[in-house]
Amino acid sequence: MYDIAFIYSEIFKKHAMDRAHPESPQRLDEFMNAVAEIQKEKSYNLTTLMPEIIDEELLLSVHVHDHLEKIRAISKAGGGMISVDTTLNEHTFFIAKYAAGATKQAAQLVDENQAKRSFAVVRPPGHHAESTSAGGFCYFNNVAVAAEWLIQYKGYNKVAIVDIDQHFGNGTSHIFYHRKDVLYVSIHGHPKYTYPGSGFPNETGVVEGKGYNVNVALLPGTDSIDWLHALKFSLNIVKQYQPEIILVSVGFDALGGDPVGIFNLEPNAFTAAGYLLNEVAKENCDGKISCTLEGGYKIDQLKEVSKKFILGLLGNEPAILKKLTTTKPSNHTVSMLKQVKKFHNEFWKF
């Protein structure tokens, strides 16, 4: 069994926006350079597999038909703008279907015990894609498609999605907002200060989904220690949910200096994130954890942070975690976590 199966192809680089856009094809080069460096060490059994294109029927399990047809039509016409920051070229519809397919494929590899862990190294990202619209560089919601496939076709009753991208995954949240078979937990920049302007702690879900949407919103300048305290706080809820599998929307835009970020994380915070997520998966769902790439735009450090996250996911415990036992979170972060407790006290133990 593979320690990690990566799903990747150069085809993902065919989708491109304007030359200066932060969501560039070069992002994937940096990530795969990190994978290559780890493979050279020959300490782990890693593999890279070609992606499979998604069946449009699966896309329609989370998106309305009109949305698919709009993306298809704009691509077929040679491309165009769908929102101020999100444009398409002639390849976008086709490549976005591959991104969704790769994320579903990654989850399937873990479900079928072909890999202990998996990572869909894809673009375009997906967590901002709503059931009815694109935005935030996203067209189809990759992680939502994977979760829905696990539920509809593999009989899962409890899927946890943990979103560590610095931006709230509004699309993922809203697609499952009324349901309890998917727990969505997001750690993101406070919506008053960053895109998409939603993801407040009082957005807890509706009907059966009430309590299964957990938004941990943090303030600009949040550092590694505060962010990791918030992550551990969030993973405590995941543990109580007792998921059958954990899907992770992995964004690296919480890194200090990211051109569209507001946090100030050091690279080793991502080692800790990978390690903590892997530990929760081992403790609660037989180690079943599958990741998909979302944001992260600081090109000169993207290889480093990708490598650190992967090594953490492989079980390498970083020294920074020891600091959490001796360094308390700041008053600002304590205040933010208190807001989450206020709106979730009736659902989870803190």
C-alpha positions as CSV (number, residue, x, y, z in Angstrom):
1,M,0.0,0.0,0.0
2,Y,1.3,3.5,-0.9
3,D,2.1,5.9,1.9
4,I,0.7,8.7,-0.3
5,A,-0.7,8.5,-3.8
6,F,-0.5,11.8,-5.6
7,I,-2.9,12.5,-8.5
8,Y,-1.3,14.8,-11.0
9,S,-0.8,15.6,-14.7
10,E,0.7,18.4,-16.7
11,I,-2.7,18.8,-18.2
12,F,-3.8,20.9,-15.2
13,K,-1.4,23.7,-16.4
14,K,-3.5,24.2,-19.6
15,H,-6.1,26.2,-17.7
16,A,-4.7,29.7,-17.2
17,M,-5.9,33.2,-16.5
18,D,-3.9,36.4,-17.2
19,R,-0.2,36.3,-16.9
20,A,-0.1,38.2,-13.6
21,H,-2.8,36.2,-11.9
22,P,-1.6,34.5,-8.7
23,E,-3.4,31.2,-9.5
24,S,-0.7,30.3,-12.0
25,P,0.3,27.0,-13.5
26,Q,3.7,27.4,-11.9
27,R,2.1,26.6,-8.5
28,L,1.9,22.9,-9.6
29,D,5.6,22.8,-10.6
30,E,6.6,23.9,-7.1
31,F,4.4,21.3,-5.5
32,M,5.6,18.5,-7.6
33,N,9.2,19.6,-7.1
34,A,8.6,19.0,-3.4
35,V,7.2,15.6,-4.1
36,A,10.3,14.8,-6.2
37,E,12.6,15.8,-3.3
38,I,10.8,13.5,-0.9
39,Q,10.9,10.6,-3.4
40,K,14.7,11.0,-3.7
41,E,15.0,10.3,0.0
42,K,13.5,6.9,-0.6
43,S,12.1,6.8,2.9
44,Y,8.5,6.5,1.8
45,N,6.4,4.5,-0.7
46,L,5.0,7.3,-2.9
47,T,3.4,7.1,-6.3
48,T,2.0,9.6,-8.8
49,L,-1.0,8.6,-10.9
50,M,-2.7,10.2,-13.8
51,P,-6.1,11.8,-13.2
52,E,-9.5,10.6,-14.3
53,I,-12.0,13.0,-15.8
54,I,-15.2,13.3,-13.7
55,D,-18.5,11.9,-15.0
56,E,-20.8,14.9,-15.5
57,E,-23.5,13.1,-13.6
58,L,-21.3,13.4,-10.5
59,L,-20.9,17.1,-11.1
60,L,-24.6,17.4,-11.2
61,S,-24.8,15.9,-7.7
62,V,-23.4,19.2,-6.3
63,H,-24.0,21.7,-9.1
64,V,-27.1,22.8,-11.0
65,H,-27.3,22.0,-14.8
66,D,-27.2,25.7,-15.8
67,H,-23.9,26.2,-14.0
68,L,-22.2,23.4,-16.0
69,E,-23.6,24.7,-19.2
70,K,-22.4,28.2,-18.5
71,I,-18.8,27.0,-17.9
72,R,-19.0,24.7,-20.9
73,A,-20.3,27.5,-23.2
74,I,-17.7,30.1,-22.1
75,S,-14.9,27.7,-22.6
76,K,-16.2,26.5,-26.0
77,A,-16.3,30.2,-27.1
78,G,-12.6,30.5,-26.3
79,G,-12.8,31.8,-22.8
80,G,-14.0,34.9,-21.0
81,M,-14.6,36.5,-17.6
82,I,-17.1,34.9,-15.2
83,S,-16.2,37.3,-12.3
84,V,-13.7,40.0,-11.7
85,D,-11.0,37.6,-10.5
86,T,-12.1,34.4,-12.3
87,T,-11.7,34.0,-16.0
88,L,-11.7,31.0,-18.4
89,N,-9.8,30.0,-21.4
90,E,-10.7,27.4,-24.0
91,H,-9.5,24.5,-21.8
92,T,-11.1,25.5,-18.5
93,F,-14.2,23.4,-18.6
94,F,-12.3,20.3,-19.6
95,I,-9.5,20.8,-17.0
96,A,-11.9,21.7,-14.2
97,K,-13.6,18.3,-14.9
98,Y,-10.2,16.6,-14.5
99,A,-9.6,18.5,-11.2
100,A,-12.9,17.2,-9.8
101,G,-12.2,13.8,-11.1
102,A,-8.8,13.7,-9.6
103,T,-10.1,14.7,-6.2
104,K,-12.8,12.0,-6.3
105,Q,-10.1,9.5,-7.5
106,A,-7.9,10.4,-4.5
107,A,-10.7,9.7,-2.1
108,Q,-11.4,6.4,-3.9
109,L,-7.8,5.3,-3.5
110,V,-8.0,5.7,0.2
111,D,-11.5,4.2,0.5
112,E,-10.3,1.1,-1.4
113,N,-7.1,0.8,0.7
114,Q,-4.8,1.3,-2.3
115,A,-3.2,4.2,-0.4
116,K,-2.9,5.2,3.2
117,R,-3.3,8.8,2.2
118,S,-3.8,10.6,-1.0
119,F,-3.4,14.1,-2.5
120,A,-5.0,15.5,-5.6
121,V,-2.5,18.0,-6.9
122,V,-4.9,20.0,-9.1
123,R,-5.9,23.3,-10.5
124,P,-8.3,25.0,-10.8
125,P,-9.1,24.9,-7.1
126,G,-12.7,24.3,-6.0
127,H,-13.8,25.3,-2.5
128,H,-15.3,28.7,-3.6
129,A,-17.5,27.1,-6.3
130,E,-21.1,27.3,-5.2
131,S,-23.8,24.9,-6.6
132,T,-24.9,27.7,-8.9
133,S,-21.9,29.8,-9.6
134,A,-18.1,30.0,-10.0
135,G,-15.8,32.5,-8.3
136,G,-12.6,32.9,-6.3
137,F,-10.6,31.1,-9.0
138,C,-12.9,28.1,-8.7
139,Y,-15.4,26.5,-11.2
140,F,-16.4,23.1,-9.8
141,N,-16.3,22.2,-6.2
142,N,-13.7,19.4,-6.2
143,V,-13.9,18.3,-2.5
144,A,-17.7,18.5,-2.5
145,V,-17.9,16.1,-5.5
146,A,-15.6,13.7,-3.7
147,A,-17.7,13.8,-0.5
148,E,-20.9,13.4,-2.4
149,W,-19.5,10.4,-4.3
150,L,-18.4,8.7,-1.0
151,I,-21.9,9.2,0.4
152,Q,-23.9,8.2,-2.7
153,Y,-21.8,5.4,-4.1
154,K,-19.8,4.1,-1.2
155,G,-22.4,4.3,1.6
156,Y,-20.6,6.8,3.9
157,N,-22.7,8.4,6.6
158,K,-20.1,10.7,8.1
159,V,-17.6,12.6,6.0
160,A,-15.5,15.4,7.6
161,I,-14.1,18.2,5.4
162,V,-11.4,20.2,7.1
163,D,-10.5,23.4,5.2
164,I,-7.2,25.0,6.1
165,D,-7.1,27.5,3.2
166,Q,-6.8,31.0,4.5
167,H,-10.1,31.8,2.7
168,F,-13.5,30.5,3.8
169,G,-14.7,27.8,1.4
170,N,-18.1,29.3,0.9
171,G,-19.1,26.9,-1.8
172,T,-18.3,23.8,0.2
173,S,-20.0,25.2,3.3
174,H,-23.2,26.1,1.4
175,I,-23.5,22.9,-0.6
176,F,-23.7,20.9,2.7
177,Y,-25.2,23.6,4.9
178,H,-28.4,21.7,5.5
179,R,-26.9,18.2,6.1
180,K,-25.3,16.3,8.9
181,D,-23.6,13.6,6.8
182,V,-20.9,16.1,6.1
183,L,-19.1,18.1,8.8
184,Y,-17.5,21.2,7.4
185,V,-14.8,22.8,9.6
186,S,-12.9,25.8,8.2
187,I,-10.1,27.9,9.7
188,H,-9.9,31.1,7.8
189,G,-9.3,34.9,7.8
190,H,-12.1,36.9,9.4
191,P,-14.7,37.7,6.7
192,K,-14.6,41.4,7.6
193,Y,-11.0,41.5,6.3
194,T,-10.8,39.0,3.4
195,Y,-12.6,37.2,0.6
196,P,-15.3,36.0,0.3
197,G,-16.9,38.1,3.1
198,S,-18.7,35.2,4.7
199,G,-17.8,32.5,7.2
200,F,-18.8,34.1,10.4
201,P,-18.9,31.9,13.5
202,N,-22.7,32.2,13.7
203,E,-23.1,30.5,10.3
204,T,-23.6,27.0,11.9
205,G,-25.9,25.3,9.3
206,V,-29.7,24.9,9.0
207,V,-32.2,22.1,9.5
208,E,-30.4,18.8,10.0
209,G,-27.1,20.6,9.3
210,K,-27.3,22.9,12.3
211,G,-24.0,22.5,14.2
212,Y,-22.2,20.8,11.4
213,N,-20.8,23.9,9.8
214,V,-17.9,25.2,12.0
215,N,-16.3,28.5,11.1
216,V,-13.1,29.5,13.0
217,A,-12.5,33.0,11.8
218,L,-9.1,34.6,12.8
219,L,-7.8,38.1,12.6
220,P,-5.2,39.6,10.3
221,G,-1.6,38.9,11.4
222,T,-2.5,35.5,13.0
223,D,0.8,33.7,13.6
224,S,1.8,30.0,13.7
225,I,1.1,29.4,17.4
226,D,-2.3,31.0,17.3
227,W,-3.3,29.2,14.1
228,L,-2.2,25.9,15.4
229,H,-4.2,26.4,18.6
230,A,-7.2,27.1,16.4
231,L,-6.5,24.0,14.4
232,K,-6.3,21.8,17.5
233,F,-9.5,23.4,18.7
234,S,-11.2,22.6,15.4
235,L,-9.9,19.0,15.2
236,N,-11.4,18.4,18.7
237,I,-14.8,18.9,17.0
238,V,-13.8,16.5,14.2
239,K,-12.9,13.9,16.8
240,Q,-16.3,14.2,18.4
241,Y,-18.0,13.8,15.0
242,Q,-16.1,10.4,14.6
243,P,-15.9,10.6,10.8
244,E,-15.5,7.6,8.5
245,I,-13.0,9.6,6.4
246,I,-11.4,13.0,6.4
247,L,-11.1,15.1,3.3
248,V,-8.8,18.2,3.5
249,S,-8.9,21.3,1.4
250,V,-5.3,22.3,1.6
251,G,-4.4,25.9,1.0
252,F,-1.0,27.4,1.7
253,D,-2.1,31.0,1.5
254,A,-2.0,31.4,5.3
255,L,1.8,31.6,4.9
256,G,3.3,35.0,5.8
257,G,3.7,37.2,2.8
258,D,1.2,35.4,0.6
259,P,0.0,38.0,-2.0
260,V,-3.7,37.3,-1.2
261,G,-3.3,36.3,2.4
262,I,-3.6,38.2,5.7
263,F,-2.0,35.6,8.1
264,N,1.6,35.4,9.1
265,L,2.4,31.6,9.4
266,E,5.9,30.2,9.2
267,P,6.5,27.2,6.9
268,N,6.8,24.7,9.8
269,A,3.2,25.4,10.8
270,F,2.2,23.4,7.8
271,T,4.3,20.4,9.0
272,A,2.3,20.6,12.2
273,A,-0.9,20.8,10.3
274,G,-0.2,17.7,8.2
275,Y,0.9,15.8,11.4
276,L,-2.2,16.8,13.4
277,L,-4.6,15.9,10.6
278,N,-2.9,12.5,10.1
279,E,-3.1,11.8,13.8
280,V,-6.8,12.6,14.0
281,A,-7.4,10.3,10.9
282,K,-5.4,7.5,12.6
283,E,-7.4,7.8,15.8
284,N,-10.9,8.2,14.3
285,C,-11.2,6.6,10.8
286,D,-8.4,4.0,10.4
287,G,-6.1,6.7,8.9
288,K,-8.4,7.5,6.0
289,I,-7.4,11.0,4.8
290,S,-7.5,12.5,1.4
291,C,-6.3,16.0,0.4
292,T,-6.9,18.3,-2.5
293,L,-5.0,21.5,-3.4
294,E,-6.8,24.8,-3.0
295,G,-4.8,28.1,-2.7
296,G,-1.3,29.2,-1.9
297,Y,0.4,31.8,-4.1
298,K,3.8,32.7,-2.6
299,I,5.7,31.0,-5.4
300,D,9.2,31.4,-3.9
301,Q,8.2,29.3,-0.8
302,L,5.5,27.0,-2.2
303,K,7.9,24.1,-2.7
304,E,9.1,24.4,0.9
305,V,5.6,24.6,2.5
306,S,4.3,21.8,0.3
307,K,7.2,19.6,1.3
308,K,6.7,20.4,5.0
309,F,2.9,19.6,4.8
310,I,3.6,16.3,3.1
311,L,6.2,15.3,5.6
312,G,3.8,16.1,8.4
313,L,1.1,14.1,6.8
314,L,3.6,11.2,6.6
315,G,3.9,11.3,10.4
316,N,6.9,13.6,11.0
317,E,6.2,15.6,14.2
318,P,7.7,19.1,14.2
319,A,9.2,20.8,17.2
320,I,6.7,23.7,17.0
321,L,4.0,21.5,18.4
322,K,5.8,21.4,21.8
323,K,5.5,25.1,22.0
324,L,1.7,24.8,22.1
325,T,1.9,23.2,25.5
326,T,3.9,26.2,26.9
327,T,2.6,29.1,24.8
328,K,-1.0,30.2,25.2
329,P,-3.0,31.7,22.3
330,S,-3.2,35.5,22.2
331,N,-6.2,37.3,23.7
332,H,-7.4,38.0,20.2
333,T,-7.5,34.4,19.2
334,V,-9.0,33.3,22.5
335,S,-11.8,35.8,21.8
336,M,-12.3,34.4,18.3
337,L,-12.5,30.8,19.7
338,K,-15.0,32.0,22.4
339,Q,-17.3,33.1,19.6
340,V,-17.2,29.6,18.1
341,K,-18.0,28.1,21.5
342,K,-20.9,30.5,21.9
343,F,-22.6,29.3,18.8
344,H,-21.7,25.6,19.0
345,N,-22.0,24.9,22.8
346,E,-25.2,22.9,22.3
347,F,-23.6,20.7,19.6
348,W,-20.0,20.0,20.8
349,K,-18.0,19.8,24.0
350,F,-15.2,22.3,24.6
